Amino acid sequence: MIESQGSAVTVRGKNRLRNGRYREIWPAVFLLPAIFMLGVVFVFPLISVVKFSFYAGRVGDLAPVGFANYYNLLHDSVFLIAIKNNLKLLITAPVSVALALTISLILYEGVKGWRTYRIIVFIPYIIPGTVVGLSFSYLLQQSGILNTVLNRLHLSKLALDWLGNGALSIYSVGGLLIWSQLGFSVIALTAALLSLPQEVNEAAIVDGASKWQKQRYVIIPQLKNTIQFLFVLQIINALAWVFPYVFTLTRGGPGNSSMVMDLFIWQYGFSLGSVGYASAAAVYLLGLSGIFIYLYSRIRRNQEEL
Amino acid sequence: MLSRFSTSRKVGKLSFLIAIVSITGLAFSNTQTFASSAFKSAADPYSGKLVYWFWAESDVPGSTAWMQAAIKRYEALHKNISIELVPQGSDTLQGAFETTAQSKSGPDIAMQWATLPVLTPVWRGQVASLKGLVKPSEMANWLNTSENVSGGEVWAMPLYLLGEPFVWNKTLFKKAGLDPNKGPTTWAEFLAFSAKLKAAGITPIQMGLKDGAFGAWFQATVGTQNLDSVQELKDVYTGKAKFTDPKYSSYLTQLDTLSKKGYFNKDIASIDINQAWQNFAQGKGAMTWTTDGNVAAWVKAGLEKQIGVQMTPKLGTGKLANFHTATQSISAFITSWSKNKQAAATFLSWLHQPENLASWYEATGAFPADKRFSAANIKNPLMKKLFALNSQPGQLWAENYAPPQVDSNGLRPFGAAVVTGTSTPAKAAADIQNSIKQWQTQQPADFKSYKLWASGK
């Protein structure tokens, strides 16, 4: 009796255990297709890029070269210019966020027609990058509209060769990047501003805070997370999303002076079929982006711990 | 609870690991992704659907419209064939084809510039041989086929001849006190003319650099003048010679001189070559290098009396300095994956029928690359002069002998860098040499094929 009771308990225990395991496994089984799809669209290309970076030649006719692509890239003057230019473009992140913050605060203060202004500021963001680039290439040419206007206003000293001067061209690209991305930041910051609790603002006013003090010590600190997010987004844009602007505005020129990493990767990978070299450059770019994302996550974690 | 959570996490991690391993396996099993596959050609030369990637508009304004009309005529003659014309852009012509070739799909007929831009896809197995598809008697009429010969076979069909004439604006020459009917024939004369034009407040040379083409064009016209043969030109790409040798790179010093003396238009770096030609036609510069097709368009626009044409002023002492820069320009070839190769070949041959050659010339003013085109069709004296230049034996377009990677990453940007002052002639020469080295290491198969081809095999 005791024995049979004991065996029944064992069977029940085993069943419970089995049911328990099923319950643990089932969710993971349902997750598998999603993980697989994520793998197909994200991990597979990533692994392929890393794999190709160790080869020379073109797809279908590859020859292993070890780390030669990585080594050669570090001695490739054009690639080094591209990295430098991407790093120069990082300046667009603080400028863009500061501008967006200023505009958002002005709009938040209840300027008449602020909704319309917000839409106007947002328009450049929804125009395709190639259209923006092409339009600005005519605007910024040495004999383009901007310089014609400046000359007519007797401001010839300001009428520079925005695209044709090797020292200026990358900053022209940066200016365009700020112009086209500003709308998104303004919308994000305005939305964040509108969701702030009004009580805090009112308390600050009751406490005698000036307009500037209210913005500096009450409003802006509450926008910290949004500002940080936009800052990281702009950094990623400056590193990896400038292709349409550079391609249409300067094509990396004059003489590679405005070359950026994504144009470099496109040239080798797609235009010339040197997939290994392009992949190694892409891995460097990924590493560079990874550094910034890591720094961002560290800052976030430190703040959360505080 | 904690143990259940831990087990669940383990299972989750395991699933993730399985997915990653499967995907990694998939990625590594795919190194030789595209094995060659054989396609059957349709036997009927007048049936099927053809996709034709076309480029010529930049060389020859009006060419796309002519080709569209020609296709309509052909489809009317042969009801079972349909041809889709897809115009291509200069910037993306090579890249788009390379991308589509990797998936072995896309056009049945594609176009690339002659010699290396055609032969590179040939060596990569992306082009079908014309042997057996086009009758030798037909091909014997085509001009400049030697530009696209590898392994003893012709791989592409020429459509028109294209010279790179040096042109000048007679009105502006007169304004500067120069003889409007005489262009500069030597480099010293060219510099003297430029100085005189500049002193008269006229932009001596109108050109555009944004697309980078001029960096390579200048090499083609001036940079080869110290060489004695095409073989010498090939030597620099096979590694037998170095680009830093002044024999190859002294043209960069000439480019630097022209730039430093302020002989180019101020906006040279921010406009492309087509814009520069438009500016030249509007009288915004006294001299430029252009194409026959553009001269033909200017003649049609009534500018004939204002324009003088000739060969590039002579600078070098090599035998190649005596030859005009000309080529068959863009060449049409049949892709190796086309399912209608015979239909494609029949259509290409039809384009060379005498009535089409005459119609092409009438519509575009560009000279058909075919012996059957009679010089008697050319009535305009300016165009006659260009045809005579293009018909000279020994003419070549040096840029075509550069591997596409060296052309787009070496000759073009570093030539432009000298003009804009972001590089020196010596540094640019070293950078071009590096780009040659890069191509040799990054494309070992192409390099091997190039060496074989350069050795005449």
Contacts between the chains, C-beta under 8 A, distances in Angstrom:
chain1	res1	chain2	res2	distance
A	20	B	4	6.8
A	21	B	7	7.5
A	24	B	4	6.1
A	24	B	7	5.1
A	24	B	8	4.6
A	24	B	11	6.0
A	25	B	11	5.5
A	27	B	8	7.1
A	28	B	8	6.9
A	28	B	11	4.4
A	28	B	12	5.1
A	28	B	14	7.8
A	28	B	15	4.9
A	29	B	15	7.6
A	31	B	12	6.8
A	31	B	15	6.4
A	32	B	15	5.2
A	32	B	18	7.9
A	32	B	19	6.9
A	35	B	15	6.0
A	35	B	16	5.5
A	35	B	19	4.7
A	36	B	19	5.0
A	36	B	22	7.5
A	36	B	23	7.8
A	38	B	19	7.9
A	39	B	19	4.7
A	39	B	20	6.2
A	39	B	22	7.6
A	39	B	23	4.4
A	40	B	23	6.6
A	43	B	19	7.7
A	43	B	20	6.0
A	43	B	23	5.3
A	43	B	24	7.9
A	44	B	23	4.6
A	44	B	26	6.5
A	44	B	27	5.7
A	47	B	23	6.6
A	47	B	24	5.4
A	47	B	27	4.5
A	47	B	28	8.0
A	48	B	27	4.9
A	48	B	30	7.6
A	51	B	27	5.9
A	51	B	28	6.4
A	51	B	31	7.7
A	55	B	31	7.9
A	56	B	441	6.3
A	56	B	442	5.2
A	56	B	443	7.2
A	56	B	444	5.8
A	57	B	442	7.4
A	57	B	443	6.3
A	57	B	444	6.2
A	57	B	445	5.7
A	58	B	98	7.7
A	58	B	102	7.5
A	58	B	124	6.9
A	58	B	443	7.0
A	58	B	445	7.8
A	59	B	33	6.0
A	59	B	34	6.8
A	59	B	102	5.1
A	60	B	32	6.5
A	60	B	33	6.0
A	60	B	34	4.2
A	60	B	35	7.9
A	60	B	102	6.9
A	61	B	124	7.0
A	61	B	445	5.2
A	62	B	31	6.1
A	62	B	32	7.6
A	63	B	444	5.6
A	63	B	445	7.6
A	65	B	441	7.6
A	68	B	441	7.0
A	69	B	442	7.9
A	72	B	438	7.0
A	72	B	441	7.0
A	76	B	434	7.6
A	76	B	438	7.2
A	77	B	431	6.2
A	77	B	434	7.4
A	78	B	409	7.1
A	78	B	413	7.6
A	78	B	431	8.0
A	137	B	210	7.9
A	137	B	270	7.7
A	140	B	270	7.2
A	141	B	267	5.7
A	141	B	270	4.3
A	141	B	271	6.1
A	142	B	266	5.5
A	142	B	267	3.3
A	142	B	269	7.7
A	142	B	270	5.0
A	142	B	271	7.8
A	143	B	266	7.7
A	143	B	267	4.8
A	143	B	271	7.9
A	144	B	270	7.5
A	161	B	266	7.2
A	161	B	267	7.1
A	161	B	269	6.6
A	161	B	270	6.2
A	162	B	270	7.3
A	163	B	210	7.5
A	163	B	269	6.9
A	163	B	270	3.9
A	164	B	209	7.5
A	164	B	267	6.2
A	164	B	268	6.7
A	164	B	269	2.8
A	164	B	270	3.8
A	164	B	420	6.5
A	165	B	269	7.2
A	165	B	420	7.4
A	166	B	269	7.8
A	166	B	417	7.4
A	166	B	420	5.2
A	166	B	421	7.1
A	166	B	422	3.6
A	167	B	422	7.9
A	247	B	91	8.0
A	250	B	210	7.1
A	251	B	91	7.2
A	251	B	210	6.2
A	251	B	211	6.6
A	251	B	212	6.9
A	252	B	413	7.3
A	253	B	209	6.8
A	253	B	210	6.4
A	253	B	212	6.1
A	253	B	269	7.0
A	253	B	413	6.3
A	253	B	416	5.6
A	253	B	420	7.9
A	254	B	209	5.7
A	254	B	210	7.6
A	254	B	269	4.0
A	254	B	416	5.1
A	254	B	417	6.8
A	254	B	419	7.4
A	254	B	420	4.0
A	254	B	422	6.6
A	255	B	215	8.0
A	255	B	413	5.2
A	255	B	414	6.4
A	255	B	415	7.9
A	255	B	416	4.3
A	255	B	417	2.5
A	255	B	418	7.4
A	255	B	419	7.7
A	255	B	420	5.5
A	255	B	422	4.8
A	255	B	423	6.0
A	256	B	413	4.8
A	256	B	414	7.8
A	256	B	417	6.5
A	256	B	422	7.9
A	257	B	417	7.3
A	257	B	420	7.3
A	257	B	422	5.0
A	266	B	95	7.8
A	267	B	95	8.0
A	267	B	408	7.1
A	267	B	409	6.9
A	268	B	442	7.8
A	270	B	95	4.9
A	270	B	98	6.8
A	270	B	99	5.5
A	271	B	92	7.6
A	271	B	94	6.0
A	271	B	95	3.4
A	271	B	98	6.8
A	271	B	408	6.8
A	272	B	94	7.5
A	272	B	95	7.5
A	272	B	98	7.1
A	272	B	404	6.5
A	272	B	405	4.6
A	272	B	408	6.9
A	272	B	409	7.3
A	273	B	98	4.6
A	273	B	102	7.6
A	273	B	443	7.6
A	274	B	405	6.8
A	274	B	442	4.4
A	274	B	443	6.4
A	276	B	442	6.9
A	277	B	438	7.7
A	277	B	442	5.2
